[in-house]
Amino acid sequence: MRRWSPPPSQKGTGFKQPSEPHKHWHVDISYLNIQGTFYYLCSVLDGCSRFILHWEIRESMKEDEVEVVLLRAQEAYPEAKPRLISDNGPQFVANDFKAFIRESGMTHVRTSPYYPQSNGKLERFHGSLKRECIRPQTPLSLEDAQRVVGKYVEHYNTRRLHSAIDYVTPQDRLEGRHVQILAERDEKLEAARERRRTTHQKQSFQPSQKMAEKANS
């Protein structure tokens, strides 16, 4: 009799990564300390491209306010019917939120308790935003925070190269331009390698030629 070995647990390993935009949307709520007052930042991120689809800063972030954030993201991408990924916050487990998900055509999955890695893409973005935007620029009011966060998100989406998506911008990945960008990058790398090979061959040939000339003289 062989001893029975249970299959390895998949708990905490995250989700299979989407290969196309609008397959997974991540939603999360984070706190922002603005001059000693805490506000709520709710963001929606596309899991494939890391593009921030929508974000809002509010004085409160109840279940119906999260719905508004998601509705505005859907208005920008009406054809999308993603799998929504969230943590187990009270806004996301409410019965009204479950009804909203059904009516919107999305599906919803929550990360396992104590294993937030499955929503780590958005949590990392929120951490970067606080570290690189909120703390250095120290906005003085809600309106000021909305302004500086808006500039940061625009830069993050359209100009910042993201290591997790082959160093293209989230917008390039969202809109499918990454294929051409990566192909052009590969061509440039191959051309650079060919130039190095040619230079090396010339350098190797010159000493051999000089030695042959010396032997003949």
Buried (B, 14 or more C-beta within 10 A) or exposed (E): EEEEEEEEEEEEEBBEEBEEBBBBBBBBBBEBEBEEEEBBBBBBBBBBBBBBBBBBBBEEBEBEBBBBBBEBBBEEBEEBBBBBBBBEBEBBBBEEBEEBBEEBEBEBEBBBEEEBEBBBBBBEBBEEBBEBBBEEBEBEEBEBBBEBBEEBBEEBBEEBEBEEBEEBBBBBBBEEEBEEBBEEBEEEEEEEEEEEEEEEEEEEEEEEEEEEEEEEE
